[in-house]
Amino acid sequence: MKIYISIPISGLDQQKVRERADMIKARLSREGYTPVSPFEIYAGTHPTYADCIAADVRALMDCDAIYMCHGWRMSCGCTIEHGTAVALKQFRNKNFKILYEQ
């Protein structure tokens, strides 16, 4: 099952967020998922915020689940991703999973 990692990034220390995403990715992989990190998604050579969000949403739409990391409610990008996931579950794939970090 392919799972998108939705993690707050903007305004935070990029290196720390990347390390946290890598740890989450490793854990999800051990649990049998095929994780997709936003740090691995190509959005262009000099992407704008909108370019990044659009590329992330496109990647999310190819997944079977989303993993919402702590702090997602305070992140514009994560909120957009969550809304997309809810719509995917409601209208496209009833089996789409929305998982929340404990």
MMTF fields as JSON, N, C-alpha, C and O atoms, coordinates in Angstrom:
{
  "mmtfVersion": "1.0.0",
  "mmtfProducer": "UNKNOWN",
  "numBonds": 407,
  "numAtoms": 408,
  "numGroups": 102,
  "numChains": 1,
  "numModels": 1,
  "chainsPerModel": [1],
  "groupsPerChain": [102],
  "chainIdList": ["A"],
  "bondAtomList": [4, 2, 8, 6, 12, 10, 16, 14, 20, 18, 24, 22, 28, 26, 32, 30, 36, 34, 40, 38, 44, 42, 48, 46, 52, 50, 56, 54, 60, 58, 64, 62, 68, 66, 72, 70, 76, 74, 80, 78, 84, 82, 88, 86, 92, 90, 96, 94, 100, 98, 104, 102, 108, 106, 112, 110, 116, 114, 120, 118, 124, 122, 128, 126, 132, 130, 136, 134, 140, 138, 144, 142, 148, 146, 152, 150, 156, 154, 160, 158, 164, 162, 168, 166, 172, 170, 176, 174, 180, 178, 184, 182, 188, 186, 192, 190, 196, 194, 200, 198, 204, 202, 208, 206, 212, 210, 216, 214, 220, 218, 224, 222, 228, 226, 232, 230, 236, 234, 240, 238, 244, 242, 248, 246, 252, 250, 256, 254, 260, 258, 264, 262, 268, 266, 272, 270, 276, 274, 280, 278, 284, 282, 288, 286, 292, 290, 296, 294, 300, 298, 304, 302, 308, 306, 312, 310, 316, 314, 320, 318, 324, 322, 328, 326, 332, 330, 336, 334, 340, 338, 344, 342, 348, 346, 352, 350, 356, 354, 360, 358, 364, 362, 368, 366, 372, 370, 376, 374, 380, 378, 384, 382, 388, 386, 392, 390, 396, 394, 400, 398, 404, 402],
  "bondOrderList": [1, 1, 1, 1, 1, 1, 1, 1, 1, 1, 1, 1, 1, 1, 1, 1, 1, 1, 1, 1, 1, 1, 1, 1, 1, 1, 1, 1, 1, 1, 1, 1, 1, 1, 1, 1, 1, 1, 1, 1, 1, 1, 1, 1, 1, 1, 1, 1, 1, 1, 1, 1, 1, 1, 1, 1, 1, 1, 1, 1, 1, 1, 1, 1, 1, 1, 1, 1, 1, 1, 1, 1, 1, 1, 1, 1, 1, 1, 1, 1, 1, 1, 1, 1, 1, 1, 1, 1, 1, 1, 1, 1, 1, 1, 1, 1, 1, 1, 1, 1, 1],
  "groupList": [{"groupName": "MET", "atomNameList": ["N", "CA", "C", "O"], "elementList": ["N", "C", "C", "O"], "formalChargeList": [0, 0, 0, 0], "bondAtomList": [1, 0, 2, 1, 3, 2], "bondOrderList": [1, 1, 2], "singleLetterCode": "M", "chemCompType": "L-PEPTIDE LINKING"}, {"groupName": "LYS", "atomNameList": ["N", "CA", "C", "O"], "elementList": ["N", "C", "C", "O"], "formalChargeList": [0, 0, 0, 0], "bondAtomList": [1, 0, 2, 1, 3, 2], "bondOrderList": [1, 1, 2], "singleLetterCode": "K", "chemCompType": "L-PEPTIDE LINKING"}, {"groupName": "ILE", "atomNameList": ["N", "CA", "C", "O"], "elementList": ["N", "C", "C", "O"], "formalChargeList": [0, 0, 0, 0], "bondAtomList": [1, 0, 2, 1, 3, 2], "bondOrderList": [1, 1, 2], "singleLetterCode": "I", "chemCompType": "L-PEPTIDE LINKING"}, {"groupName": "TYR", "atomNameList": ["N", "CA", "C", "O"], "elementList": ["N", "C", "C", "O"], "formalChargeList": [0, 0, 0, 0], "bondAtomList": [1, 0, 2, 1, 3, 2], "bondOrderList": [1, 1, 2], "singleLetterCode": "Y", "chemCompType": "L-PEPTIDE LINKING"}, {"groupName": "SER", "atomNameList": ["N", "CA", "C", "O"], "elementList": ["N", "C", "C", "O"], "formalChargeList": [0, 0, 0, 0], "bondAtomList": [1, 0, 2, 1, 3, 2], "bondOrderList": [1, 1, 2], "singleLetterCode": "S", "chemCompType": "L-PEPTIDE LINKING"}, {"groupName": "PRO", "atomNameList": ["N", "CA", "C", "O"], "elementList": ["N", "C", "C", "O"], "formalChargeList": [0, 0, 0, 0], "bondAtomList": [1, 0, 2, 1, 3, 2], "bondOrderList": [1, 1, 2], "singleLetterCode": "P", "chemCompType": "L-PEPTIDE LINKING"}, {"groupName": "GLY", "atomNameList": ["N", "CA", "C", "O"], "elementList": ["N", "C", "C", "O"], "formalChargeList": [0, 0, 0, 0], "bondAtomList": [1, 0, 2, 1, 3, 2], "bondOrderList": [1, 1, 2], "singleLetterCode": "G", "chemCompType": "PEPTIDE LINKING"}, {"groupName": "LEU", "atomNameList": ["N", "CA", "C", "O"], "elementList": ["N", "C", "C", "O"], "formalChargeList": [0, 0, 0, 0], "bondAtomList": [1, 0, 2, 1, 3, 2], "bondOrderList": [1, 1, 2], "singleLetterCode": "L", "chemCompType": "L-PEPTIDE LINKING"}, {"groupName": "ASP", "atomNameList": ["N", "CA", "C", "O"], "elementList": ["N", "C", "C", "O"], "formalChargeList": [0, 0, 0, 0], "bondAtomList": [1, 0, 2, 1, 3, 2], "bondOrderList": [1, 1, 2], "singleLetterCode": "D", "chemCompType": "L-PEPTIDE LINKING"}, {"groupName": "GLN", "atomNameList": ["N", "CA", "C", "O"], "elementList": ["N", "C", "C", "O"], "formalChargeList": [0, 0, 0, 0], "bondAtomList": [1, 0, 2, 1, 3, 2], "bondOrderList": [1, 1, 2], "singleLetterCode": "Q", "chemCompType": "L-PEPTIDE LINKING"}, {"groupName": "VAL", "atomNameList": ["N", "CA", "C", "O"], "elementList": ["N", "C", "C", "O"], "formalChargeList": [0, 0, 0, 0], "bondAtomList": [1, 0, 2, 1, 3, 2], "bondOrderList": [1, 1, 2], "singleLetterCode": "V", "chemCompType": "L-PEPTIDE LINKING"}, {"groupName": "ARG", "atomNameList": ["N", "CA", "C", "O"], "elementList": ["N", "C", "C", "O"], "formalChargeList": [0, 0, 0, 0], "bondAtomList": [1, 0, 2, 1, 3, 2], "bondOrderList": [1, 1, 2], "singleLetterCode": "R", "chemCompType": "L-PEPTIDE LINKING"}, {"groupName": "GLU", "atomNameList": ["N", "CA", "C", "O"], "elementList": ["N", "C", "C", "O"], "formalChargeList": [0, 0, 0, 0], "bondAtomList": [1, 0, 2, 1, 3, 2], "bondOrderList": [1, 1, 2], "singleLetterCode": "E", "chemCompType": "L-PEPTIDE LINKING"}, {"groupName": "ALA", "atomNameList": ["N", "CA", "C", "O"], "elementList": ["N", "C", "C", "O"], "formalChargeList": [0, 0, 0, 0], "bondAtomList": [1, 0, 2, 1, 3, 2], "bondOrderList": [1, 1, 2], "singleLetterCode": "A", "chemCompType": "L-PEPTIDE LINKING"}, {"groupName": "THR", "atomNameList": ["N", "CA", "C", "O"], "elementList": ["N", "C", "C", "O"], "formalChargeList": [0, 0, 0, 0], "bondAtomList": [1, 0, 2, 1, 3, 2], "bondOrderList": [1, 1, 2], "singleLetterCode": "T", "chemCompType": "L-PEPTIDE LINKING"}, {"groupName": "PHE", "atomNameList": ["N", "CA", "C", "O"], "elementList": ["N", "C", "C", "O"], "formalChargeList": [0, 0, 0, 0], "bondAtomList": [1, 0, 2, 1, 3, 2], "bondOrderList": [1, 1, 2], "singleLetterCode": "F", "chemCompType": "L-PEPTIDE LINKING"}, {"groupName": "HIS", "atomNameList": ["N", "CA", "C", "O"], "elementList": ["N", "C", "C", "O"], "formalChargeList": [0, 0, 0, 0], "bondAtomList": [1, 0, 2, 1, 3, 2], "bondOrderList": [1, 1, 2], "singleLetterCode": "H", "chemCompType": "L-PEPTIDE LINKING"}, {"groupName": "CYS", "atomNameList": ["N", "CA", "C", "O"], "elementList": ["N", "C", "C", "O"], "formalChargeList": [0, 0, 0, 0], "bondAtomList": [1, 0, 2, 1, 3, 2], "bondOrderList": [1, 1, 2], "singleLetterCode": "C", "chemCompType": "L-PEPTIDE LINKING"}, {"groupName": "TRP", "atomNameList": ["N", "CA", "C", "O"], "elementList": ["N", "C", "C", "O"], "formalChargeList": [0, 0, 0, 0], "bondAtomList": [1, 0, 2, 1, 3, 2], "bondOrderList": [1, 1, 2], "singleLetterCode": "W", "chemCompType": "L-PEPTIDE LINKING"}, {"groupName": "ASN", "atomNameList": ["N", "CA", "C", "O"], "elementList": ["N", "C", "C", "O"], "formalChargeList": [0, 0, 0, 0], "bondAtomList": [1, 0, 2, 1, 3, 2], "bondOrderList": [1, 1, 2], "singleLetterCode": "N", "chemCompType": "L-PEPTIDE LINKING"}],
  "groupTypeList": [0, 1, 2, 3, 2, 4, 2, 5, 2, 4, 6, 7, 8, 9, 9, 1, 10, 11, 12, 11, 13, 8, 0, 2, 1, 13, 11, 7, 4, 11, 12, 6, 3, 14, 5, 10, 4, 5, 15, 12, 2, 3, 13, 6, 14, 16, 5, 14, 3, 13, 8, 17, 2, 13, 13, 8, 10, 11, 13, 7, 0, 8, 17, 8, 13, 2, 3, 0, 17, 16, 6, 18, 11, 0, 4, 17, 6, 17, 14, 2, 12, 16, 6, 14, 13, 10, 13, 7, 1, 9, 15, 11, 19, 1, 19, 15, 1, 2, 7, 3, 12, 9],
  "groupIdList": [1, 2, 3, 4, 5, 6, 7, 8, 9, 10, 11, 12, 13, 14, 15, 16, 17, 18, 19, 20, 21, 22, 23, 24, 25, 26, 27, 28, 29, 30, 31, 32, 33, 34, 35, 36, 37, 38, 39, 40, 41, 42, 43, 44, 45, 46, 47, 48, 49, 50, 51, 52, 53, 54, 55, 56, 57, 58, 59, 60, 61, 62, 63, 64, 65, 66, 67, 68, 69, 70, 71, 72, 73, 74, 75, 76, 77, 78, 79, 80, 81, 82, 83, 84, 85, 86, 87, 88, 89, 90, 91, 92, 93, 94, 95, 96, 97, 98, 99, 100, 101, 102],
  "secStructList": [7, 3, 3, 3, 3, 3, 7, 7, 7, 6, 6, 1, 7, 2, 2, 2, 2, 2, 2, 2, 2, 2, 2, 2, 2, 2, 2, 2, 2, 2, 6, 6, 7, 3, 3, 3, 7, 4, 4, 4, 7, 7, 7, 7, 1, 1, 7, 7, 2, 2, 2, 2, 2, 2, 2, 2, 2, 2, 2, 2, 2, 6, 7, 1, 3, 3, 3, 3, 7, 6, 6, 4, 4, 4, 7, 2, 2, 2, 2, 2, 2, 2, 2, 2, 2, 2, 2, 0, 0, 0, 0, 0, 7, 6, 6, 7, 3, 3, 3, 3, 7, 7],
  "xCoordList": [0.848, 0.0, 0.895, 1.755, 0.68, 1.457, 0.844, -0.354, 1.682, 1.178, 1.968, 3.199, 1.246, 1.839, 2.044, 1.144, 3.211, 3.516, 3.222, 3.891, 2.221, 1.858, 2.486, 2.063, 3.499, 4.263, 4.447, 4.779, 4.234, 4.466, 5.926, 6.844, 6.127, 7.475, 7.75, 8.763, 6.852, 7.088, 7.334, 6.626, 8.36, 8.675, 9.43, 9.715, 9.756, 10.465, 11.879, 12.187, 12.726, 14.094, 14.025, 13.65, 14.389, 14.264, 15.014, 14.517, 16.203, 16.992, 16.303, 16.258, 15.763, 15.072, 13.803, 13.498, 13.064, 11.839, 12.185, 11.508, 13.233, 13.664, 14.065, 13.71, 14.799, 15.194, 13.971, 13.903, 13.008, 11.775, 11.015, 10.518, 10.926, 10.244, 10.937, 10.277, 12.267, 13.018, 12.74, 12.619, 12.638, 12.336, 10.93, 10.721, 9.976, 8.602, 8.552, 7.871, 9.271, 9.324, 9.874, 9.333, 10.939, 11.533, 10.54, 10.409, 9.847, 8.879, 7.726, 7.332, 7.187, 6.086, 6.523, 5.752, 7.738, 8.284, 8.363, 8.006, 8.829, 8.897, 7.507, 7.355, 6.484, 5.106, 4.456, 3.29, 5.21, 4.71, 4.197, 3.74, 4.265, 3.824, 4.95, 6.121, 4.583, 5.538, 5.355, 4.472, 6.187, 5.994, 6.475, 7.444, 5.761, 6.114, 6.315, 5.378, 7.547, 7.883, 7.799, 8.212, 7.266, 7.226, 8.621, 8.765, 9.638, 11.008, 11.522, 12.56, 10.819, 11.228, 10.458, 10.683, 9.562, 8.695, 9.295, 9.578, 9.482, 10.074, 8.991, 7.967, 9.224, 8.252, 8.827, 8.216, 9.984, 10.582, 11.922, 12.309, 12.638, 13.974, 13.939, 14.776, 12.999, 12.836, 11.357, 10.675, 10.866, 9.424, 8.913, 9.597, 7.723, 7.012, 6.313, 6.294, 5.744, 4.969, 3.836, 3.589, 3.153, 2.047, 2.526, 1.831, 3.707, 4.269, 4.465, 4.134, 5.005, 5.259, 3.956, 3.852, 2.966, 1.681, 1.029, 0.514, 1.049, 0.443, 1.125, 0.45, 2.448, 3.184, 2.875, 2.736, 2.77, 2.457, 1.057, 0.867, 0.08, -1.29, -1.34, -2.042, -0.609, -0.567, 0.001, -0.519, 1.063, 1.66, 0.679, 0.554, -0.009, -0.991, -2.077, -2.531, -2.484, -3.563, -3.166, -4.029, -1.881, -1.401, -1.23, -0.794, -1.576, -1.391, -2.698, -3.781, -2.557, -3.704, -4.058, -5.091, -3.184, -3.373, -2.555, -1.671, -2.874, -2.109, -1.824, -2.659, -0.636, -0.228, -0.081, 0.825, -0.966, -0.983, -0.108, -0.414, 0.978, 1.92, 1.417, 0.598, 1.927, 1.59, 1.788, 2.739, 0.882, 0.987, 0.339, 0.381, -0.256, -0.811, -1.902, -2.047, -2.666, -3.761, -3.266, -4.029, -2.0, -1.421, -0.629, 0.069, -0.733, 0.016, -0.952, -1.843, -0.777, -1.621, -1.509, -2.523, -0.282, -0.074, -0.693, -1.351, -0.491, -1.058, -2.584, -3.244, -3.137, -4.588, -5.142, -6.187, -4.438, -4.833, -4.745, -5.648, -3.662, -3.492, -4.583, -5.109, -4.922, -5.967, -7.312, -8.054, -7.616, -8.867, -8.93, -9.978, -7.81, -7.737, -7.97, -8.699, -7.352, -7.519, -8.97, -9.489, -9.622, -11.03, -11.878, -12.752, -11.622, -12.369, -12.091, -13.008, -10.829, -10.496, -11.263, -11.816, -11.294, -11.991, -13.497, -14.132, -14.051, -15.494, -15.949, -16.986, -15.18, -15.658, -14.957, -15.539, -13.729, -12.968, -12.648, -12.685, -12.336, -11.851, -12.258, -11.601, -13.326, -13.839, -12.817, -12.892, -11.856, -10.835, -9.611, -8.687, -9.59, -8.455, -8.38, -9.392, -7.18, -6.993, -6.396, -5.507, -6.9, -6.341, -5.874, -6.682, -4.56, -3.959, -3.378, -2.845, -3.49, -3.022, -1.922, -2.04, -0.857, 0.245, -0.264, -0.956, 0.082, -0.361, 0.513, 0.287],
  "yCoordList": [-1.176, 0.0, 1.242, 1.406, 2.093, 3.321, 4.408, 4.679, 5.032, 6.021, 7.327, 7.327, 8.42, 9.753, 10.308, 10.229, 10.863, 11.459, 12.945, 13.682, 13.383, 14.802, 15.377, 15.062, 16.222, 16.744, 18.251, 18.716, 19.022, 20.467, 20.759, 20.185, 21.66, 21.986, 23.484, 23.906, 24.288, 25.732, 26.401, 26.158, 27.248, 28.013, 27.23, 27.763, 25.983, 25.143, 24.862, 25.085, 24.38, 24.005, 22.832, 21.723, 23.084, 22.083, 20.796, 19.706, 20.91, 19.713, 18.848, 17.624, 19.496, 18.737, 18.083, 16.94, 18.806, 18.236, 17.068, 16.04, 17.224, 16.142, 14.901, 13.781, 15.098, 13.97, 13.29, 12.063, 14.093, 13.533, 12.749, 11.654, 13.305, 12.613, 11.289, 10.286, 11.292, 10.059, 9.001, 7.816, 9.431, 8.483, 7.91, 6.71, 8.759, 8.3, 7.358, 6.333, 7.704, 6.862, 5.476, 4.465, 5.429, 4.149, 3.318, 2.113, 3.959, 3.234, 2.701, 1.543, 3.543, 3.095, 1.961, 1.043, 2.032, 0.968, -0.344, -1.4, -0.276, -1.484, -2.06, -3.266, -1.188, -1.636, -2.179, -2.574, -2.199, -2.791, -1.814, -2.231, -0.531, 0.481, 0.835, 0.562, 1.44, 2.054, 3.553, 4.139, 4.19, 5.604, 6.541, 6.264, 7.653, 8.719, 9.984, 10.497, 10.478, 11.683, 12.903, 12.832, 14.027, 15.236, 15.713, 16.468, 15.287, 15.672, 14.947, 15.322, 13.931, 13.152, 13.537, 12.965, 14.493, 14.863, 16.056, 17.095, 15.89, 16.949, 17.943, 17.561, 19.223, 20.273, 21.312, 22.358, 21.034, 21.971, 22.487, 22.216, 23.236, 23.709, 24.848, 24.897, 25.745, 26.853, 26.949, 27.906, 25.936, 25.867, 26.934, 27.315, 27.397, 28.265, 27.372, 26.149, 27.991, 27.234, 26.49, 25.315, 27.179, 26.56, 25.363, 24.35, 25.48, 24.354, 23.144, 22.018, 23.387, 22.292, 21.631, 20.405, 22.437, 21.885, 21.095, 19.999, 21.644, 20.951, 19.603, 18.603, 19.574, 18.318, 17.325, 16.126, 17.826, 16.956, 16.357, 15.164, 17.181, 16.686, 15.656, 14.651, 15.897, 14.925, 13.59, 12.528, 13.65, 12.422, 11.726, 10.502, 12.503, 11.947, 11.178, 10.13, 11.689, 11.051, 9.689, 8.907, 9.406, 8.093, 7.119, 5.984, 7.567, 6.734, 6.089, 6.433, 5.14, 4.426, 4.937, 4.573, 5.793, 6.276, 7.543, 7.873, 8.241, 9.413, 9.28, 8.8, 9.71, 9.7, 11.156, 11.855, 11.606, 12.984, 13.108, 12.537, 13.862, 14.045, 15.097, 15.951, 15.014, 16.02, 17.414, 17.67, 18.308, 19.691, 19.976, 21.111, 18.978, 19.165, 20.221, 20.924, 20.346, 21.328, 22.777, 23.684, 22.988, 24.331, 24.603, 25.613, 23.721, 23.829, 23.979, 23.151, 25.023, 25.245, 24.057, 23.524, 23.645, 22.54, 21.241, 20.541, 20.913, 19.673, 19.721, 18.709, 20.898, 21.039, 20.813, 20.185, 21.325, 21.081, 19.594, 19.032, 18.954, 17.516, 16.716, 15.757, 17.099, 16.404, 16.545, 15.572, 17.747, 17.968, 17.117, 16.569, 17.019, 16.181, 14.717, 14.007, 14.272, 12.88, 12.582, 11.52, 13.507, 13.32, 13.198, 12.335, 14.057, 13.996, 12.693, 12.086, 12.263, 10.993, 9.845, 8.996, 9.822, 8.756, 8.803, 7.765, 9.991, 10.135, 9.869, 9.242, 10.342, 10.3, 9.321, 8.918, 8.931, 8.116, 6.715, 5.755, 6.59, 5.312, 5.163, 5.694, 4.451, 4.269, 3.589, 3.715, 2.866, 2.157, 3.018, 2.558, 4.257, 5.153, 5.354, 5.604, 5.244, 5.333, 6.694, 7.211, 7.247, 8.475, 8.103, 7.822, 8.106, 7.732, 8.975, 9.863, 9.019, 10.161, 9.729, 8.704, 10.512, 10.218, 10.26, 11.196, 9.244, 9.146, 9.97, 10.004],
  "zCoordList": [0.0, 0.0, 0.0, 0.866, -0.969, -1.12, -0.235, -0.314, 0.614, 1.576, 1.477, 1.496, 1.373, 1.28, 2.689, 3.525, 2.951, 4.257, 4.185, 3.462, 4.932, 5.002, 6.269, 7.381, 6.086, 7.213, 7.052, 5.962, 8.125, 8.033, 7.677, 8.263, 6.707, 6.237, 6.307, 6.866, 5.741, 5.614, 6.964, 7.941, 6.986, 8.184, 9.245, 10.317, 8.967, 9.934, 9.439, 8.268, 10.316, 9.958, 8.986, 9.366, 7.726, 6.669, 6.974, 6.69, 7.549, 7.848, 8.902, 8.777, 9.946, 10.994, 10.462, 10.804, 9.626, 9.056, 8.139, 8.157, 7.343, 6.449, 7.258, 6.892, 8.35, 9.205, 9.808, 9.874, 10.247, 10.817, 9.745, 10.009, 8.547, 7.446, 7.133, 6.865, 7.169, 6.905, 7.975, 7.663, 9.232, 10.312, 10.147, 10.325, 9.811, 9.596, 8.405, 8.443, 7.357, 6.157, 6.496, 6.048, 7.278, 7.658, 8.477, 8.261, 9.411, 10.246, 9.402, 9.543, 8.527, 7.678, 6.753, 6.477, 6.29, 5.44, 6.213, 5.691, 7.454, 8.297, 8.546, 8.742, 8.538, 8.765, 7.491, 7.506, 6.39, 5.165, 4.121, 3.057, 4.406, 3.447, 2.484, 2.749, 1.373, 0.458, 0.619, -0.008, 1.461, 1.77, 0.659, -0.048, 0.539, -0.4, 0.421, 1.033, 0.428, 1.184, 0.271, -0.886, 0.775, -0.054, -0.45, -1.412, 0.273, -0.061, -1.304, -1.851, -1.749, -2.923, -4.18, -5.247, -4.06, -5.178, -5.915, -5.318, -7.204, -8.024, -8.429, -8.995, -8.135, -8.456, -9.42, -9.637, -9.993, -10.93, -10.43, -9.293, -11.281, -10.909, -9.894, -8.993, -10.028, -9.074, -8.703, -9.07, -7.963, -7.725, -6.763, -5.813, -7.023, -6.095, -5.073, -5.213, -4.056, -3.068, -3.784, -3.51, -4.7, -5.435, -6.261, -6.349, -6.863, -7.618, -6.714, -7.085, -5.532, -4.582, -4.147, -4.141, -3.783, -3.331, -4.468, -4.245, -5.682, -6.815, -7.062, -7.307, -6.998, -7.198, -6.073, -6.319, -4.844, -3.709, -3.84, -3.604, -4.213, -4.376, -5.5, -5.391, -6.566, -7.668, -7.183, -7.525, -6.39, -5.844, -4.902, -4.924, -4.085, -3.156, -3.907, -3.448, -5.038, -5.791, -6.356, -6.755, -6.391, -6.833, -5.67, -5.864, -4.457, -3.261, -2.821, -3.294, -1.894, -1.332, 0.057, 0.619, 0.611, 1.972, 2.178, 1.388, 3.261, 3.675, 5.164, 5.931, 5.555, 6.959, 7.395, 6.942, 8.266, 8.734, 9.988, 11.035, 9.856, 10.964, 11.953, 11.613, 13.181, 14.196, 13.629, 12.891, 13.979, 13.554, 12.214, 11.742, 11.594, 10.253, 10.221, 9.221, 11.287, 11.302, 11.252, 10.921, 11.579, 11.574, 10.294, 10.199, 9.329, 8.075, 6.905, 6.722, 6.125, 4.949, 3.991, 3.54, 3.684, 2.751, 3.236, 2.466, 4.504, 5.054, 5.054, 4.816, 5.32, 5.315, 3.905, 3.738, 2.9, 1.503, 1.195, 0.575, 1.623, 1.382, 2.086, 1.522, 3.306, 4.051, 3.339, 3.202, 2.892, 2.164, 0.892, 0.549, 0.213, -0.98, -0.612, -1.304, 0.476, 0.921, 1.28, 0.935, 1.966, 2.333, 1.067, 0.985, 0.086, -1.172, -1.919, -2.471, -1.938, -2.589, -1.957, -2.657, -0.633, 0.086, -0.191, -0.38, -0.213, -0.391, -1.828, -2.045, -2.805, -4.177, -5.115, -6.123, -4.807, -5.746, -5.236, -6.005, -3.956, -3.441, -1.97, -1.074, -1.747, -0.37, 0.532, 1.754, -0.059, 0.716, 1.017, 1.689, 0.531, 0.811, 2.315, 2.969, 2.856, 4.313, 4.69, 4.013, 5.773, 6.35, 7.749, 8.634, 7.934, 9.213, 9.881, 9.216, 11.192, 11.961, 12.92, 13.592, 12.979, 13.892, 15.32, 15.721, 16.073, 17.477, 18.385, 19.594]
}
